[in-house]
Structure formats: C-alpha cells, structure tokens
Amino acid sequence: MLENFEFLHPQFLWLLILIPLLAVWFFLIRKKGQATFTIGSTKGFQTQPSLLSKLKPLLPVLRLIAMTLLIIALARPRIVEVSERTKTNKGIDIVMAIDVSASMLARDLEPNRLEALKKVANEFVNQRPNDRIGIVVYAGESFTQTPITSDKRIVRNTISEIKWGQLEGGTAIGMGLGSAVNRLKESKAKSKVIILLTDGVNNTGFVDPKTATELAVGLGIKVYTIGLGTNGTASFPYAKDPRTGQLLFRNSPVEIDEDLLRYIAKETEGKYFRATDNLKLKAIYDEINKLEKTEIEEFKYYNYQENYRILVLIAGLLVLIEMALKHTIFKSFI
C-alpha cells in the first residue's frame, strides 16, 4: 500500500512548518495579549478549577488540526494502482546452429570450447524472453536438437545437455546451416535469424555451404557467423587412451574457414565474429542480442484513489465544532 501512495503536489507540505509557529502564537503570544482583571484577594471566589476551564485551551488545538489537514489535502494525497500489458510488435525466431565436433573440446577456452559456449548460449537465451529459439547441432552430420519454441526452459535444458560424441566425426558447416534454414522456412516471424558457430572448416557433408547460404537469402534469413578458437595453436583431443578411455590432447594449429564465414554473413546481411577467448565469446553474444531487438509496446493503466476529500471534510467538521463550542458552552466563560 505505501509503495503506491503519493502526493500530487508535495510542495504544499512545506506549509506544515507554519503549524508550530501558529501553535506558539495561539498559546503564548495571544494569551499575553488578553485582558486581565486584578483583585486584592481571591478568597471570595471558588478556587477549584472547573472542567470547562481545563477544556477551553483545547479549542485552538482543533483549529490547528484542521489547518494541518487542509495543508495535507492541498498536497493531494492519493493511491495509484498501475496495471501493465505488453504487446510484442515484432517477434524474432532464432536458430542456434552449434558445432559439436571433437575439436570443440579444445582447451583454448575455459574449461573447453563447448562448455564455454553452453554457458554463454544459456545467458543469451535468458535475455530473449519474447522470442522463439531452436537448437541445431552438427558435426559430420546435423539434426535438430530442439524445434523453435517459446519455452525457454526446454531450450536451456537442451543447451546444457549438448555433448561431444552425439554425431559422427567431421565438420559439415553446410549441413548445419541447411538444417537451421529448414527450421525457419515455415516461420511466420517478421525477423528470422541464425547464429552459426564453428571452430573449423567444412570438410564433410553433402550440402554445400554456399547452397545453404542461397537458401537463407531466398527466405530472408539473416545469419550471424562465429569463428571459435584462439589464434595460433590450441590443445586438441587426438585419441583415446586405450587403458583409461580418457581423451589425449596435443597442441595443433587452429584452422577456421573465416573466408567462408564472412561470405555467409555478408550474403545474408548478417555479421561475422571471431571469438578467441571466453570474454570475447560472451561479448559477441551480447552484441548480437543488441543488434536483434524485439519491438515491445508496453501499455500502462493508472487508477487514482484520491484521499484529499475526507481530509477536507474532517477539517471542516473540526472548525464547526470549534465555532459551536466557542459560541455556546464557552461563550460566557471567564
């Protein structure tokens, strides 16, 4: 209740400073200005004070309370109830095409490329509450992990469960892009976006990346491409230990087909990014989040409950009581 309470004209509350000054004037200065009657002895008078003599000084108190209430009423106290309604004017359908080839276990990002991506991708999903998102994974082949959905819990769970080894080896960028385009071809959204991430070169698959790009252009799909990996060499998995089954790592050159990724982004009016570490990867997704804004119209409805009327009524009643008492009970009182 208190958080919805406000004064429309709070500047009038400064007038409350006058109330203590008026109290001093009523009870001190004005009292000294009243006429006095001096006699030599009071033995002939009743010395026991009556109830009326005790109550009469309270008459100015009624006036002071009435003035206080009128000042507060001038400030227009009221309770504001706000109801909100949002309307999404421009929905965006987004498909995240994620490379899950063995090279995504490289340790040039912490703890590795795939885990770093999963963390950033989940944060990105949390920042898109009004959009539909789907997940496509690819390596030597591709498939849809989650169709386009507005249920962010499903999308986050899907991203968290992505792991290496789901698909046969290789990096089929064309197939990954093609599957993402296929997810969006029936979309009725006014804006369709693919975020294509890879850390290698297209070395397998039966779909040419440029053919998939042409399909994206024809459907009005914008593609943001991300090349993931440091410059120089990185620690890549190359085999499994036959005794323990654990992956073995060795330093190898990082190879990313940046020319292809730039081509895809340019042709679809998207943008190419290079993520060489965890911070840059997060910054890239933050930038994409800013570039693809969902237009949301917010409506607010205000209901005002004015409270000044009751204060004016109480103040008027107190003034009437004071006047009635002054001209009746206390009229001839000395």
One Martini backbone bead per residue (centre of mass of N, CA, C, O) as a GRO file, in nm:
protein
  334
    1MET     BB    1   0.058   0.061  -0.023
    2LEU     BB    2   0.296   0.268   0.016
    3GLU     BB    3   0.416   0.239  -0.281
    4ASN     BB    4   0.126   0.377  -0.396
    5PHE     BB    5   0.190   0.638  -0.252
    6GLU     BB    6   0.101   0.994  -0.310
    7PHE     BB    7   0.187   1.331  -0.410
    8LEU     BB    8   0.096   1.569  -0.636
    9HIS     BB    9   0.167   1.834  -0.423
   10PRO     BB   10   0.433   1.842  -0.214
   11GLN     BB   11   0.497   2.152  -0.175
   12PHE     BB   12   0.266   2.208   0.046
   13LEU     BB   13   0.412   2.075   0.296
   14TRP     BB   14   0.574   2.330   0.383
   15LEU     BB   15   0.330   2.459   0.549
   16LEU     BB   16   0.376   2.292   0.818
   17ILE     BB   17   0.571   2.497   0.950
   18LEU     BB   18   0.335   2.688   1.058
   19ILE     BB   19   0.211   2.530   1.295
   20PRO     BB   20   0.412   2.588   1.529
   21LEU     BB   21   0.383   2.897   1.509
   22LEU     BB   22   0.077   2.904   1.573
   23ALA     BB   23   0.100   2.770   1.848
   24VAL     BB   24   0.265   2.991   1.980
   25TRP     BB   25   0.056   3.217   1.930
   26PHE     BB   26  -0.187   3.094   2.082
   27PHE     BB   27  -0.030   3.011   2.375
   28LEU     BB   28   0.140   3.292   2.413
   29ILE     BB   29   0.094   3.565   2.268
   30ARG     BB   30  -0.220   3.579   2.285
   31LYS     BB   31  -0.244   3.544   2.592
   32LYS     BB   32  -0.094   3.815   2.663
   33GLY     BB   33  -0.324   3.997   2.504
   34GLN     BB   34  -0.514   3.956   2.723
   35ALA     BB   35  -0.729   4.044   2.951
   36THR     BB   36  -0.709   4.163   3.293
   37PHE     BB   37  -0.792   4.089   3.644
   38THR     BB   38  -0.747   4.278   3.939
   39ILE     BB   39  -0.713   4.159   4.276
   40GLY     BB   40  -0.655   4.129   4.618
   41SER     BB   41  -0.864   3.878   4.647
   42THR     BB   42  -0.978   3.510   4.628
   43LYS     BB   43  -1.164   3.416   4.871
   44GLY     BB   44  -1.453   3.469   4.722
   45PHE     BB   45  -1.355   3.244   4.534
   46GLN     BB   46  -1.342   2.977   4.342
   47THR     BB   47  -1.049   2.759   4.320
   48GLN     BB   48  -1.174   2.527   4.176
   49PRO     BB   49  -1.127   2.392   3.886
   50SER     BB   50  -1.290   2.347   3.604
   51LEU     BB   51  -1.356   2.172   3.318
   52LEU     BB   52  -1.376   2.419   3.127
   53SER     BB   53  -1.096   2.541   3.196
   54LYS     BB   54  -0.946   2.291   3.068
   55LEU     BB   55  -1.082   2.292   2.768
   56LYS     BB   56  -1.046   2.573   2.631
   57PRO     BB   57  -0.737   2.541   2.522
   58LEU     BB   58  -0.837   2.326   2.293
   59LEU     BB   59  -0.957   2.494   2.062
   60PRO     BB   60  -0.694   2.560   1.892
   61VAL     BB   61  -0.634   2.264   1.826
   62LEU     BB   62  -0.861   2.223   1.620
   63ARG     BB   63  -0.752   2.434   1.422
   64LEU     BB   64  -0.472   2.308   1.374
   65ILE     BB   65  -0.573   2.041   1.264
   66ALA     BB   66  -0.734   2.159   1.028
   67MET     BB   67  -0.489   2.293   0.888
   68THR     BB   68  -0.327   2.039   0.846
   69LEU     BB   69  -0.536   1.890   0.668
   70LEU     BB   70  -0.547   2.110   0.443
   71ILE     BB   71  -0.254   2.089   0.356
   72ILE     BB   72  -0.260   1.790   0.279
   73ALA     BB   73  -0.488   1.826   0.070
   74LEU     BB   74  -0.324   2.013  -0.123
   75ALA     BB   75  -0.116   1.767  -0.189
   76ARG     BB   76  -0.275   1.520  -0.287
   77PRO     BB   77  -0.354   1.244  -0.175
   78ARG     BB   78  -0.274   0.912  -0.319
   79ILE     BB   79  -0.364   0.612  -0.491
   80VAL     BB   80  -0.171   0.401  -0.711
   81GLU     BB   81  -0.282   0.198  -0.980
   82VAL     BB   82  -0.090  -0.037  -1.177
   83SER     BB   83  -0.133  -0.158  -1.507
   84GLU     BB   84   0.004  -0.408  -1.731
   85ARG     BB   85   0.077  -0.429  -2.094
   86THR     BB   86   0.211  -0.639  -2.345
   87LYS     BB   87   0.337  -0.598  -2.690
   88THR     BB   88   0.447  -0.781  -2.963
   89ASN     BB   89   0.541  -0.653  -3.279
   90LYS     BB   90   0.836  -0.813  -3.313
   91GLY     BB   91   0.918  -1.116  -3.390
   92ILE     BB   92   1.178  -1.367  -3.316
   93ASP     BB   93   1.351  -1.617  -3.492
   94ILE     BB   94   1.587  -1.856  -3.350
   95VAL     BB   95   1.886  -2.029  -3.462
   96MET     BB   96   2.121  -2.252  -3.314
   97ALA     BB   97   2.428  -2.344  -3.466
   98ILE     BB   98   2.619  -2.622  -3.338
   99ASP     BB   99   2.931  -2.728  -3.290
  100VAL     BB  100   3.023  -3.096  -3.207
  101SER     BB  101   3.298  -3.148  -3.250
  102ALA     BB  102   3.598  -3.249  -3.119
  103SER     BB  103   3.729  -2.956  -3.130
  104MET     BB  104   3.533  -2.843  -2.892
  105LEU     BB  105   3.755  -2.960  -2.668
  106ALA     BB  106   3.929  -2.741  -2.668
  107ARG     BB  107   4.157  -2.542  -2.433
  108ASP     BB  108   4.140  -2.220  -2.516
  109LEU     BB  109   3.896  -2.252  -2.341
  110GLU     BB  110   3.700  -2.227  -2.051
  111PRO     BB  111   3.751  -2.546  -2.027
  112ASN     BB  112   3.607  -2.536  -2.309
  113ARG     BB  113   3.441  -2.461  -2.587
  114LEU     BB  114   3.166  -2.597  -2.526
  115GLU     BB  115   3.121  -2.495  -2.232
  116ALA     BB  116   3.145  -2.197  -2.293
  117LEU     BB  117   2.908  -2.186  -2.490
  118LYS     BB  118   2.678  -2.289  -2.306
  119LYS     BB  119   2.685  -2.054  -2.110
  120VAL     BB  120   2.635  -1.820  -2.313
  121ALA     BB  121   2.376  -1.931  -2.446
  122ASN     BB  122   2.201  -1.925  -2.190
  123GLU     BB  123   2.221  -1.619  -2.146
  124PHE     BB  124   2.091  -1.543  -2.414
  125VAL     BB  125   1.814  -1.673  -2.367
  126ASN     BB  126   1.742  -1.497  -2.112
  127GLN     BB  127   1.741  -1.226  -2.311
  128ARG     BB  128   1.482  -1.379  -2.484
  129PRO     BB  129   1.159  -1.376  -2.383
  130ASN     BB  130   1.003  -1.296  -2.683
  131ASP     BB  131   1.135  -1.546  -2.822
  132ARG     BB  132   1.213  -1.790  -3.054
  133ILE     BB  133   1.395  -2.108  -3.006
  134GLY     BB  134   1.650  -2.306  -3.165
  135ILE     BB  135   1.831  -2.632  -3.204
  136VAL     BB  136   2.139  -2.703  -3.380
  137VAL     BB  137   2.341  -2.984  -3.459
  138TYR     BB  138   2.695  -3.040  -3.565
  139ALA     BB  139   2.921  -3.230  -3.779
  140GLY     BB  140   2.905  -3.474  -4.003
  141GLU     BB  141   2.619  -3.400  -3.913
  142SER     BB  142   2.262  -3.321  -3.872
  143PHE     BB  143   2.029  -3.188  -3.612
  144THR     BB  144   1.742  -3.138  -3.428
  145GLN     BB  145   1.716  -3.073  -3.093
  146THR     BB  146   1.522  -2.803  -3.111
  147PRO     BB  147   1.261  -2.660  -3.181
  148ILE     BB  148   1.086  -2.396  -3.216
  149THR     BB  149   1.051  -2.206  -2.905
  150SER     BB  150   0.914  -2.038  -2.605
  151ASP     BB  151   1.051  -2.252  -2.418
  152LYS     BB  152   1.325  -2.186  -2.225
  153ARG     BB  153   1.366  -2.443  -2.062
  154ILE     BB  154   1.415  -2.633  -2.298
  155VAL     BB  155   1.654  -2.482  -2.422
  156ARG     BB  156   1.842  -2.492  -2.176
  157ASN     BB  157   1.848  -2.801  -2.147
  158THR     BB  158   1.964  -2.859  -2.424
  159ILE     BB  159   2.229  -2.707  -2.394
  160SER     BB  160   2.329  -2.862  -2.135
  161GLU     BB  161   2.318  -3.156  -2.304
  162ILE     BB  162   2.542  -3.097  -2.478
  163LYS     BB  163   2.765  -3.324  -2.662
  164TRP     BB  164   3.011  -3.511  -2.738
  165GLY     BB  165   2.935  -3.791  -2.971
  166GLN     BB  166   2.651  -3.776  -3.127
  167LEU     BB  167   2.831  -3.757  -3.383
  168GLU     BB  168   2.998  -3.780  -3.647
  169GLY     BB  169   3.273  -3.695  -3.783
  170GLY     BB  170   3.334  -3.361  -3.842
  171THR     BB  171   3.253  -3.061  -4.064
  172ALA     BB  172   2.917  -2.957  -4.152
  173ILE     BB  173   2.827  -2.654  -4.234
  174GLY     BB  174   2.610  -2.688  -4.452
  175MET     BB  175   2.422  -2.873  -4.279
  176GLY     BB  176   2.380  -2.684  -4.042
  177LEU     BB  177   2.258  -2.453  -4.209
  178GLY     BB  178   2.035  -2.614  -4.348
  179SER     BB  179   1.879  -2.698  -4.091
  180ALA     BB  180   1.821  -2.410  -3.994
  181VAL     BB  181   1.663  -2.321  -4.243
  182ASN     BB  182   1.444  -2.544  -4.222
  183ARG     BB  183   1.328  -2.435  -3.948
  184LEU     BB  184   1.249  -2.134  -4.093
  185LYS     BB  185   1.064  -2.169  -4.354
  186GLU     BB  186   0.774  -2.159  -4.173
  187SER     BB  187   0.809  -1.891  -4.064
  188LYS     BB  188   0.614  -1.589  -3.944
  189ALA     BB  189   0.826  -1.412  -3.876
  190LYS     BB  190   0.972  -1.092  -3.928
  191SER     BB  191   1.231  -1.235  -3.794
  192LYS     BB  192   1.525  -1.421  -3.911
  193VAL     BB  193   1.771  -1.619  -3.723
  194ILE     BB  194   2.120  -1.717  -3.739
  195ILE     BB  195   2.359  -1.893  -3.525
  196LEU     BB  196   2.681  -1.969  -3.643
  197LEU     BB  197   2.898  -2.221  -3.506
  198THR     BB  198   3.263  -2.257  -3.542
  199ASP     BB  199   3.611  -2.432  -3.543
  200GLY     BB  200   3.633  -2.477  -3.865
  201VAL     BB  201   3.599  -2.675  -4.153
  202ASN     BB  202   3.463  -2.778  -4.442
  203ASN     BB  203   3.480  -3.163  -4.470
  204THR     BB  204   3.169  -3.237  -4.501
  205GLY     BB  205   2.900  -3.334  -4.661
  206PHE     BB  206   2.611  -3.271  -4.901
  207VAL     BB  207   2.618  -2.957  -4.827
  208ASP     BB  208   2.666  -2.658  -4.953
  209PRO     BB  209   2.719  -2.360  -4.801
  210LYS     BB  210   2.629  -2.182  -5.048
  211THR     BB  211   2.353  -2.310  -5.084
  212ALA     BB  212   2.248  -2.247  -4.799
  213THR     BB  213   2.278  -1.941  -4.834
  214GLU     BB  214   2.073  -1.907  -5.065
  215LEU     BB  215   1.833  -2.003  -4.899
  216ALA     BB  216   1.847  -1.780  -4.686
  217VAL     BB  217   1.809  -1.543  -4.877
  218GLY     BB  218   1.529  -1.636  -4.996
  219LEU     BB  219   1.402  -1.628  -4.679
  220GLY     BB  220   1.520  -1.386  -4.508
  221ILE     BB  221   1.790  -1.483  -4.359
  222LYS     BB  222   1.990  -1.413  -4.091
  223VAL     BB  223   2.356  -1.448  -4.047
  224TYR     BB  224   2.551  -1.533  -3.770
  225THR     BB  225   2.901  -1.565  -3.744
  226ILE     BB  226   3.129  -1.797  -3.561
  227GLY     BB  227   3.466  -1.803  -3.469
  228LEU     BB  228   3.622  -2.063  -3.273
  229GLY     BB  229   3.936  -1.954  -3.157
  230THR     BB  230   4.247  -1.921  -3.140
  231ASN     BB  231   4.554  -1.806  -3.211
  232GLY     BB  232   4.724  -2.068  -3.354
  233THR     BB  233   4.736  -2.279  -3.088
  234ALA     BB  234   4.591  -2.591  -2.952
  235SER     BB  235   4.432  -2.817  -2.734
  236PHE     BB  236   4.373  -3.128  -2.878
  237PRO     BB  237   4.202  -3.398  -2.955
  238TYR     BB  238   4.330  -3.738  -3.089
  239ALA     BB  239   4.268  -3.954  -2.856
  240LYS     BB  240   4.243  -4.264  -2.679
  241ASP     BB  241   4.293  -4.426  -2.398
  242PRO     BB  242   4.294  -4.772  -2.381
  243ARG     BB  243   4.282  -4.792  -2.062
  244THR     BB  244   4.084  -4.529  -1.970
  245GLY     BB  245   3.929  -4.353  -2.212
  246GLN     BB  246   4.080  -4.101  -2.234
  247LEU     BB  247   4.168  -3.813  -2.355
  248LEU     BB  248   4.403  -3.690  -2.585
  249PHE     BB  249   4.647  -3.424  -2.598
  250ARG     BB  250   4.745  -3.166  -2.846
  251ASN     BB  251   4.916  -2.944  -3.026
  252SER     BB  252   4.740  -2.740  -3.271
  253PRO     BB  253   4.631  -2.589  -3.528
  254VAL     BB  254   4.416  -2.328  -3.603
  255GLU     BB  255   4.120  -2.388  -3.814
  256ILE     BB  256   3.942  -2.131  -3.994
  257ASP     BB  257   3.682  -2.046  -4.222
  258GLU     BB  258   3.654  -1.716  -4.262
  259ASP     BB  259   3.566  -1.671  -4.553
  260LEU     BB  260   3.301  -1.828  -4.531
  261LEU     BB  261   3.176  -1.673  -4.289
  262ARG     BB  262   3.175  -1.400  -4.432
  263TYR     BB  263   3.001  -1.478  -4.670
  264ILE     BB  264   2.745  -1.559  -4.520
  265ALA     BB  265   2.702  -1.288  -4.374
  266LYS     BB  266   2.693  -1.099  -4.620
  267GLU     BB  267   2.462  -1.236  -4.791
  268THR     BB  268   2.255  -1.214  -4.520
  269GLU     BB  269   2.313  -0.949  -4.348
  270GLY     BB  270   2.518  -0.998  -4.137
  271LYS     BB  271   2.780  -1.123  -3.909
  272TYR     BB  272   3.121  -1.146  -3.821
  273PHE     BB  273   3.297  -1.347  -3.572
  274ARG     BB  274   3.572  -1.358  -3.326
  275ALA     BB  275   3.652  -1.613  -3.081
  276THR     BB  276   3.940  -1.634  -2.851
  277ASP     BB  277   3.759  -1.616  -2.587
  278ASN     BB  278   3.537  -1.589  -2.334
  279LEU     BB  279   3.487  -1.280  -2.348
  280LYS     BB  280   3.437  -1.261  -2.656
  281LEU     BB  281   3.200  -1.452  -2.668
  282LYS     BB  282   3.013  -1.288  -2.487
  283ALA     BB  283   3.027  -1.021  -2.650
  284ILE     BB  284   2.895  -1.135  -2.905
  285TYR     BB  285   2.618  -1.210  -2.783
  286ASP     BB  286   2.558  -0.924  -2.683
  287GLU     BB  287   2.558  -0.793  -2.965
  288ILE     BB  288   2.335  -0.961  -3.091
  289ASN     BB  289   2.122  -0.878  -2.883
  290LYS     BB  290   2.131  -0.574  -2.978
  291LEU     BB  291   2.075  -0.609  -3.286
  292GLU     BB  292   1.823  -0.799  -3.191
  293LYS     BB  293   1.528  -0.636  -3.162
  294THR     BB  294   1.239  -0.639  -2.979
  295GLU     BB  295   0.928  -0.512  -3.027
  296ILE     BB  296   0.781  -0.337  -2.745
  297GLU     BB  297   0.459  -0.272  -2.614
  298GLU     BB  298   0.360  -0.059  -2.346
  299PHE     BB  299   0.089  -0.070  -2.113
  300LYS     BB  300  -0.056   0.181  -1.893
  301TYR     BB  301  -0.272   0.174  -1.603
  302TYR     BB  302  -0.439   0.431  -1.416
  303ASN     BB  303  -0.549   0.439  -1.066
  304TYR     BB  304  -0.712   0.689  -0.872
  305GLN     BB  305  -0.715   0.750  -0.511
  306GLU     BB  306  -0.862   1.000  -0.355
  307ASN     BB  307  -0.791   1.164  -0.012
  308TYR     BB  308  -0.874   1.477   0.033
  309ARG     BB  309  -1.178   1.488   0.106
  310ILE     BB  310  -1.172   1.374   0.397
  311LEU     BB  311  -0.990   1.600   0.507
  312VAL     BB  312  -1.185   1.836   0.454
  313LEU     BB  313  -1.420   1.729   0.623
  314ILE     BB  314  -1.271   1.714   0.894
  315ALA     BB  315  -1.183   2.008   0.905
  316GLY     BB  316  -1.470   2.131   0.894
  317LEU     BB  317  -1.573   1.988   1.149
  318LEU     BB  318  -1.371   2.117   1.348
  319VAL     BB  319  -1.456   2.412   1.299
  320LEU     BB  320  -1.752   2.375   1.387
  321ILE     BB  321  -1.693   2.281   1.673
  322GLU     BB  322  -1.540   2.529   1.765
  323MET     BB  323  -1.770   2.739   1.711
  324ALA     BB  324  -1.985   2.606   1.886
  325LEU     BB  325  -1.830   2.615   2.155
  326LYS     BB  326  -1.765   2.926   2.154
  327HIS     BB  327  -2.100   3.003   2.122
  328THR     BB  328  -2.180   2.835   2.387
  329ILE     BB  329  -2.023   2.713   2.633
  330PHE     BB  330  -1.780   2.956   2.600
  331LYS     BB  331  -1.916   3.239   2.581
  332SER     BB  332  -1.932   3.313   2.923
  333PHE     BB  333  -1.647   3.232   2.979
  334ILE     BB  334  -1.374   3.312   3.230
   0.00000   0.00000   0.00000
